[in-house]
Amino acid sequence: MSRKPFHLAWFISKGYGPKGWRNQWGGPNAANWVKPDLLVSLAQNLERAAFDYVMIEDSCNIPYTYKNSHETYLRYAVDSPKLDPSVLAPFMIQATSKIGIVTTLSTTEYNPFLLARLTNTLDHVSDGRSGWNLVTGSNDGGAQNFGHERQFPHDQRYDMADEYVEVVQKLWDSWEADAMVIDQEQEIFADPTKVHPVHFEGRYFRSRGPLSAPRSPQGHPVICQAGGSARGRTFAARWAETIIASAGSVAAMKAFRDDIRAQAAGFGRNPDHIKVLS
Ligand SMILES: Cc1cc2nc3c(=O)[nH]c(=O)nc-3n(C[C@H](O)[C@H](O)[C@H](O)COP(=O)(O)O)c2cc1C
């Protein structure tokens, strides 16, 4: 039997939220869901099982679709509540040493500079094991929490996200790799000639830069993406390093991967640098 290495990732559905609170094993400790311990233990065990990464799902609203009320969602803890995954991630990072920790952050909720700095910081503290599950938001309730009337239209969200990643990557790149000198004798902390403003002026976003933090171990924290639509795939093929595909059959998985690889080559990328997980 041939043994080929393969990749494994774990998707923490319902993010940093209550798990199994109605089950016997979860019941008595249900109130402890706000503590990171259970999910930290999960990350440790996934690492022991040689998983490549663990991805923490997130959304920023309490749904109210059913009966136009949050009643059912809160009563049964459906998709809510959720604590912030970027606070959970460092606990997981601290308790592990190899596994990648991927945090979900939305391009329609985070300002690009803040996101560039947050993901850069997570990459520093993890010694380069950090990833960003790049989502664009999907529902009006979430958008309204951030002051919008409704969510931006589907394809426009991806157009905005294209520009968003451009500015984030420029900010990640604004410090050269050897800019942080820390030379006590010459009294130089950082070499100012190796840190560059970005002066990004886009249609949707602007940022002066440079990032207020030095280049992180991976330079670009790994971008994970899960868009399945035609526009979502094109976006993923352009930017993602790992893609989670929900395909219903082996043939559909292959077709998805072939499509991503072809489109990535069209963007001048090496398709082998993209890991598609089904
Ligand atoms: C496995 C998986 C995980 C996802 N995780 C999140 C998430 O944590 N937060 C979120 O807002 N959307 C999440 N999504 C939704 C995707 O980011 C995307 O919006 C969705 O797949 C629809 O994309 P499309 O319109 O391009 O088909 C996830 C999707 C999949 C398949």
The ligand as an SDF file (V2000), in Angstrom:
LIG
                    3D

 31 33  0  0  0  0  0  0  0  0999 V2000
  -16.1130   25.0060    6.1480 C   0  0  0  0  0  0  0  0  0  0  0  0
  -16.5850   26.4320    6.0680 C   0  0  0  0  0  0  0  0  0  0  0  0
  -16.2980   27.3080    7.1020 C   0  0  0  0  0  0  0  0  0  0  0  0
  -16.7630   28.6180    7.0950 C   0  0  0  0  0  0  0  0  0  0  0  0
  -16.5160   29.4490    8.1490 N   0  0  0  0  0  0  0  0  0  0  0  0
  -17.0740   30.6760    8.1930 C   0  0  0  0  0  0  0  0  0  0  0  0
  -16.9270   31.5120    9.3200 C   0  0  0  0  0  0  0  0  0  0  0  0
  -16.2850   31.1480   10.3070 O   0  0  0  0  0  0  0  0  0  0  0  0
  -17.5190   32.7270    9.3130 N   0  0  0  0  0  0  0  0  0  0  0  0
  -18.2360   33.1770    8.2450 C   0  0  0  0  0  0  0  0  0  0  0  0
  -18.7280   34.3020    8.2840 O   0  0  0  0  0  0  0  0  0  0  0  0
  -18.3720   32.4150    7.1400 N   0  0  0  0  0  0  0  0  0  0  0  0
  -17.8300   31.1780    7.1030 C   0  0  0  0  0  0  0  0  0  0  0  0
  -18.0140   30.3780    6.0130 N   0  0  0  0  0  0  0  0  0  0  0  0
  -18.7160   30.9390    4.8450 C   0  0  0  0  0  0  0  0  0  0  0  0
  -17.7250   31.2870    3.7310 C   0  0  0  0  0  0  0  0  0  0  0  0
  -16.7730   32.2240    4.1450 O   0  0  0  0  0  0  0  0  0  0  0  0
  -18.4950   31.8150    2.5370 C   0  0  0  0  0  0  0  0  0  0  0  0
  -19.1140   33.0220    2.8600 O   0  0  0  0  0  0  0  0  0  0  0  0
  -19.5390   30.8350    2.1120 C   0  0  0  0  0  0  0  0  0  0  0  0
  -18.9260   29.5790    1.8740 O   0  0  0  0  0  0  0  0  0  0  0  0
  -20.2460   31.3280    0.8660 C   0  0  0  0  0  0  0  0  0  0  0  0
  -19.3030   31.6530   -0.1020 O   0  0  0  0  0  0  0  0  0  0  0  0
  -19.7560   31.8480   -1.5710 P   0  0  0  0  0  0  0  0  0  0  0  0
  -20.8000   32.8820   -1.5510 O   0  0  0  0  0  0  0  0  0  0  0  0
  -18.5230   32.2620   -2.3390 O   0  0  0  0  0  0  0  0  0  0  0  0
  -20.2800   30.5050   -2.0050 O   0  0  0  0  0  0  0  0  0  0  0  0
  -17.5320   29.0710    5.9970 C   0  0  0  0  0  0  0  0  0  0  0  0
  -17.7950   28.1920    4.9370 C   0  0  0  0  0  0  0  0  0  0  0  0
  -17.3500   26.8850    4.9660 C   0  0  0  0  0  0  0  0  0  0  0  0
  -17.6910   25.9660    3.8160 C   0  0  0  0  0  0  0  0  0  0  0  0
  1  2  1  0
  2  3  1  0
  2 30  2  0
  3  4  2  0
  4  5  1  0
  4 28  1  0
  5  6  2  0
  6  7  1  0
  6 13  1  0
  7  8  2  0
  7  9  1  0
  9 10  1  0
 10 11  2  0
 10 12  1  0
 12 13  2  0
 13 14  1  0
 14 15  1  0
 14 28  1  0
 15 16  1  0
 16 17  1  0
 16 18  1  0
 18 19  1  0
 18 20  1  0
 20 21  1  0
 20 22  1  0
 22 23  1  0
 23 24  1  0
 24 25  2  0
 24 26  1  0
 24 27  1  0
 28 29  2  0
 29 30  1  0
 30 31  1  0
M  END
$$$$
